[in-house]
Amino acid sequence: MRILVIEDEPGIAGFLKEGLEEEYFAVDLAFNGKTGLDMALLNEYDLMIVDWMIPGISGIEVCRQVRKAGIAVPMLFLTAKDTLEDIVFGLDAGANDYIRKPFAFEELLARIRVQLRRNNTESDSICAGCLTVNPVTHQVFCRSTEVVLTPREFALLEFLVRNKEKVCTRTRIIEHVWDMHFDSDTSVIDVYINFLRKKLDSAGCVSIIQTIRGVGYIIRES
């Protein structure tokens, strides 16, 4: 899943990018509000992490402008502010949740999972037919057989399962599974799809990933 982090402190931004990428997220960084807002309006993100105090446009204003544009992406505020009034102010501006600085990375991950669950299911695991994907443990099961995937294969499969019964175009897959600096044509997706199919087929989930010729791929429940 693709996350936009708007944070002006390079140390924190780098820490977040490295940690989130280790959890198989694709991460884009912006170091000021203007750039972050432009990226949020131009690209499709699964979640945004926004520092309250950033140069140029504040995190609050970024949030307001994103909501004004009709974009319902989940937003988490990073804030050093801790009064009830400040927190309510941020939530009223359109944020879905907040986390106070300094924060534990595990708590941030838990809050991210809550927001992603609300868009899919109330369980940590997401399922499609005989396939179960657990974003917390990074495990994939075909019925009772575990399927071992590389981080990129896992990220691709998770995106497809989260969007089951929907056609995922190659462009959308690139946007969500690879970060904005990925420079290649979308044929790389076909290579990873083949890797996934071989592993899933051998575990018993035969033909669960279907090709929509000329468009992209889809996972169906049955």
Contacts in CASP RR format, 6 or more apart in sequence:
PFRMAT RR
TARGET T0000
AUTHOR 0000-0000-0000
METHOD contacts of the structure
MODEL  1
MRILVIEDEPGIAGFLKEGLEEEYFAVDLAFNGKTGLDMALLNEYDLMIV
DWMIPGISGIEVCRQVRKAGIAVPMLFLTAKDTLEDIVFGLDAGANDYIR
KPFAFEELLARIRVQLRRNNTESDSICAGCLTVNPVTHQVFCRSTEVVLT
PREFALLEFLVRNKEKVCTRTRIIEHVWDMHFDSDTSVIDVYINFLRKKL
DSAGCVSIIQTIRGVGYIIRES
1 25 0 8 1.000
1 26 0 8 1.000
1 46 0 8 1.000
1 47 0 8 1.000
1 116 0 8 1.000
1 155 0 8 1.000
1 158 0 8 1.000
1 159 0 8 1.000
1 162 0 8 1.000
1 176 0 8 1.000
2 25 0 8 1.000
2 26 0 8 1.000
2 27 0 8 1.000
2 28 0 8 1.000
2 43 0 8 1.000
2 44 0 8 1.000
2 45 0 8 1.000
2 46 0 8 1.000
2 175 0 8 1.000
2 176 0 8 1.000
2 177 0 8 1.000
2 179 0 8 1.000
3 20 0 8 1.000
3 25 0 8 1.000
3 26 0 8 1.000
3 27 0 8 1.000
3 28 0 8 1.000
3 45 0 8 1.000
3 46 0 8 1.000
3 47 0 8 1.000
3 48 0 8 1.000
3 49 0 8 1.000
3 112 0 8 1.000
4 27 0 8 1.000
4 28 0 8 1.000
4 30 0 8 1.000
4 36 0 8 1.000
4 39 0 8 1.000
4 40 0 8 1.000
4 43 0 8 1.000
4 45 0 8 1.000
4 47 0 8 1.000
4 48 0 8 1.000
4 49 0 8 1.000
5 13 0 8 1.000
5 16 0 8 1.000
5 17 0 8 1.000
5 20 0 8 1.000
5 27 0 8 1.000
5 28 0 8 1.000
5 29 0 8 1.000
5 30 0 8 1.000
5 48 0 8 1.000
5 49 0 8 1.000
6 29 0 8 1.000
6 30 0 8 1.000
6 31 0 8 1.000
6 32 0 8 1.000
6 33 0 8 1.000
6 35 0 8 1.000
6 36 0 8 1.000
6 48 0 8 1.000
6 49 0 8 1.000
6 50 0 8 1.000
6 51 0 8 1.000
6 54 0 8 1.000
6 59 0 8 1.000
6 62 0 8 1.000
7 13 0 8 1.000
7 16 0 8 1.000
7 29 0 8 1.000
7 30 0 8 1.000
7 31 0 8 1.000
7 49 0 8 1.000
7 51 0 8 1.000
7 54 0 8 1.000
7 78 0 8 1.000
8 31 0 8 1.000
8 32 0 8 1.000
8 51 0 8 1.000
8 53 0 8 1.000
8 54 0 8 1.000
8 55 0 8 1.000
9 51 0 8 1.000
10 31 0 8 1.000
12 51 0 8 1.000
12 78 0 8 1.000
13 29 0 8 1.000
13 31 0 8 1.000
14 29 0 8 1.000
15 105 0 8 1.000
16 27 0 8 1.000
16 49 0 8 1.000
16 108 0 8 1.000
17 27 0 8 1.000
17 29 0 8 1.000
19 105 0 8 1.000
20 27 0 8 1.000
21 27 0 8 1.000
23 109 0 8 1.000
23 138 0 8 1.000
24 135 0 8 1.000
24 138 0 8 1.000
24 151 0 8 1.000
24 152 0 8 1.000
24 154 0 8 1.000
24 155 0 8 1.000
24 158 0 8 1.000
25 155 0 8 1.000
26 155 0 8 1.000
26 176 0 8 1.000
26 177 0 8 1.000
26 178 0 8 1.000
26 179 0 8 1.000
27 179 0 8 1.000
28 39 0 8 1.000
28 43 0 8 1.000
28 45 0 8 1.000
28 179 0 8 1.000
28 180 0 8 1.000
30 36 0 8 1.000
30 39 0 8 1.000
31 54 0 8 1.000
31 55 0 8 1.000
32 54 0 8 1.000
32 55 0 8 1.000
32 56 0 8 1.000
32 57 0 8 1.000
33 54 0 8 1.000
33 55 0 8 1.000
33 56 0 8 1.000
33 57 0 8 1.000
33 58 0 8 1.000
33 59 0 8 1.000
33 61 0 8 1.000
33 62 0 8 1.000
34 56 0 8 1.000
34 57 0 8 1.000
36 62 0 8 1.000
37 57 0 8 1.000
37 61 0 8 1.000
37 62 0 8 1.000
37 65 0 8 1.000
37 66 0 8 1.000
39 180 0 8 1.000
40 48 0 8 1.000
40 62 0 8 1.000
40 66 0 8 1.000
40 71 0 8 1.000
40 73 0 8 1.000
41 65 0 8 1.000
41 66 0 8 1.000
41 69 0 8 1.000
41 71 0 8 1.000
43 175 0 8 1.000
43 180 0 8 1.000
44 172 0 8 1.000
44 175 0 8 1.000
44 176 0 8 1.000
45 73 0 8 1.000
46 73 0 8 1.000
46 74 0 8 1.000
46 116 0 8 1.000
46 119 0 8 1.000
46 176 0 8 1.000
47 73 0 8 1.000
47 74 0 8 1.000
47 75 0 8 1.000
47 76 0 8 1.000
47 112 0 8 1.000
47 115 0 8 1.000
47 116 0 8 1.000
48 66 0 8 1.000
48 73 0 8 1.000
48 74 0 8 1.000
48 75 0 8 1.000
48 76 0 8 1.000
49 75 0 8 1.000
49 76 0 8 1.000
49 78 0 8 1.000
49 108 0 8 1.000
50 59 0 8 1.000
50 62 0 8 1.000
50 63 0 8 1.000
50 75 0 8 1.000
50 76 0 8 1.000
50 77 0 8 1.000
50 78 0 8 1.000
50 95 0 8 1.000
51 59 0 8 1.000
51 77 0 8 1.000
51 78 0 8 1.000
51 79 0 8 1.000
52 58 0 8 1.000
52 59 0 8 1.000
52 60 0 8 1.000
52 77 0 8 1.000
52 78 0 8 1.000
52 79 0 8 1.000
52 80 0 8 1.000
52 81 0 8 1.000
52 90 0 8 1.000
53 59 0 8 1.000
53 79 0 8 1.000
53 80 0 8 1.000
54 62 0 8 1.000
57 65 0 8 1.000
59 77 0 8 1.000
60 89 0 8 1.000
60 90 0 8 1.000
60 93 0 8 1.000
63 75 0 8 1.000
63 77 0 8 1.000
63 90 0 8 1.000
63 93 0 8 1.000
63 94 0 8 1.000
63 95 0 8 1.000
64 93 0 8 1.000
64 94 0 8 1.000
66 73 0 8 1.000
66 75 0 8 1.000
67 93 0 8 1.000
67 94 0 8 1.000
74 96 0 8 1.000
74 97 0 8 1.000
74 115 0 8 1.000
74 116 0 8 1.000
74 118 0 8 1.000
74 119 0 8 1.000
75 94 0 8 1.000
75 95 0 8 1.000
75 96 0 8 1.000
75 97 0 8 1.000
76 95 0 8 1.000
76 96 0 8 1.000
76 97 0 8 1.000
76 98 0 8 1.000
76 99 0 8 1.000
76 108 0 8 1.000
76 111 0 8 1.000
76 112 0 8 1.000
76 115 0 8 1.000
77 90 0 8 1.000
77 95 0 8 1.000
77 97 0 8 1.000
77 98 0 8 1.000
77 99 0 8 1.000
78 98 0 8 1.000
78 99 0 8 1.000
78 101 0 8 1.000
78 103 0 8 1.000
79 86 0 8 1.000
79 87 0 8 1.000
79 98 0 8 1.000
79 99 0 8 1.000
79 100 0 8 1.000
79 101 0 8 1.000
80 100 0 8 1.000
80 101 0 8 1.000
81 87 0 8 1.000
81 100 0 8 1.000
82 100 0 8 1.000
87 98 0 8 1.000
90 98 0 8 1.000
91 98 0 8 1.000
96 115 0 8 1.000
97 111 0 8 1.000
97 114 0 8 1.000
97 115 0 8 1.000
99 107 0 8 1.000
99 108 0 8 1.000
99 111 0 8 1.000
113 124 0 8 1.000
113 135 0 8 1.000
113 136 0 8 1.000
116 135 0 8 1.000
116 162 0 8 1.000
117 123 0 8 1.000
117 124 0 8 1.000
119 162 0 8 1.000
120 126 0 8 1.000
120 162 0 8 1.000
121 127 0 8 1.000
124 134 0 8 1.000
124 135 0 8 1.000
124 136 0 8 1.000
125 132 0 8 1.000
125 133 0 8 1.000
125 134 0 8 1.000
126 132 0 8 1.000
126 133 0 8 1.000
126 134 0 8 1.000
126 135 0 8 1.000
126 158 0 8 1.000
126 161 0 8 1.000
126 162 0 8 1.000
127 133 0 8 1.000
127 161 0 8 1.000
128 161 0 8 1.000
128 164 0 8 1.000
128 208 0 8 1.000
128 219 0 8 1.000
128 220 0 8 1.000
128 221 0 8 1.000
129 208 0 8 1.000
129 221 0 8 1.000
129 222 0 8 1.000
130 142 0 8 1.000
130 143 0 8 1.000
130 204 0 8 1.000
130 205 0 8 1.000
130 208 0 8 1.000
131 140 0 8 1.000
131 141 0 8 1.000
131 142 0 8 1.000
131 161 0 8 1.000
131 200 0 8 1.000
131 205 0 8 1.000
131 208 0 8 1.000
131 219 0 8 1.000
132 140 0 8 1.000
132 141 0 8 1.000
133 139 0 8 1.000
133 140 0 8 1.000
133 154 0 8 1.000
133 157 0 8 1.000
133 158 0 8 1.000
133 161 0 8 1.000
134 140 0 8 1.000
135 158 0 8 1.000
138 151 0 8 1.000
138 154 0 8 1.000
139 146 0 8 1.000
140 146 0 8 1.000
140 147 0 8 1.000
140 148 0 8 1.000
140 149 0 8 1.000
140 154 0 8 1.000
140 157 0 8 1.000
141 147 0 8 1.000
142 200 0 8 1.000
142 203 0 8 1.000
142 204 0 8 1.000
142 205 0 8 1.000
143 203 0 8 1.000
143 204 0 8 1.000
143 205 0 8 1.000
145 203 0 8 1.000
145 204 0 8 1.000
146 203 0 8 1.000
147 199 0 8 1.000
147 200 0 8 1.000
147 203 0 8 1.000
147 205 0 8 1.000
148 199 0 8 1.000
149 157 0 8 1.000
149 196 0 8 1.000
149 199 0 8 1.000
150 195 0 8 1.000
152 177 0 8 1.000
152 192 0 8 1.000
153 192 0 8 1.000
153 195 0 8 1.000
153 196 0 8 1.000
153 199 0 8 1.000
155 177 0 8 1.000
156 173 0 8 1.000
156 177 0 8 1.000
156 189 0 8 1.000
156 192 0 8 1.000
156 193 0 8 1.000
156 196 0 8 1.000
157 196 0 8 1.000
159 168 0 8 1.000
159 173 0 8 1.000
159 176 0 8 1.000
159 177 0 8 1.000
160 168 0 8 1.000
160 173 0 8 1.000
160 209 0 8 1.000
160 217 0 8 1.000
160 218 0 8 1.000
160 219 0 8 1.000
161 219 0 8 1.000
163 219 0 8 1.000
164 218 0 8 1.000
164 219 0 8 1.000
164 220 0 8 1.000
164 221 0 8 1.000
165 218 0 8 1.000
165 219 0 8 1.000
165 220 0 8 1.000
165 221 0 8 1.000
166 218 0 8 1.000
167 212 0 8 1.000
167 215 0 8 1.000
167 216 0 8 1.000
167 217 0 8 1.000
167 218 0 8 1.000
168 216 0 8 1.000
168 217 0 8 1.000
168 218 0 8 1.000
169 215 0 8 1.000
169 216 0 8 1.000
170 186 0 8 1.000
170 189 0 8 1.000
170 216 0 8 1.000
171 186 0 8 1.000
173 186 0 8 1.000
173 189 0 8 1.000
173 216 0 8 1.000
173 217 0 8 1.000
174 182 0 8 1.000
174 186 0 8 1.000
174 189 0 8 1.000
189 217 0 8 1.000
193 209 0 8 1.000
193 211 0 8 1.000
193 217 0 8 1.000
196 209 0 8 1.000
197 207 0 8 1.000
197 209 0 8 1.000
200 206 0 8 1.000
200 208 0 8 1.000
200 209 0 8 1.000
201 207 0 8 1.000
208 219 0 8 1.000
208 220 0 8 1.000
209 217 0 8 1.000
209 218 0 8 1.000
209 219 0 8 1.000
210 217 0 8 1.000
210 218 0 8 1.000
210 219 0 8 1.000
210 220 0 8 1.000
211 217 0 8 1.000
212 218 0 8 1.000
END
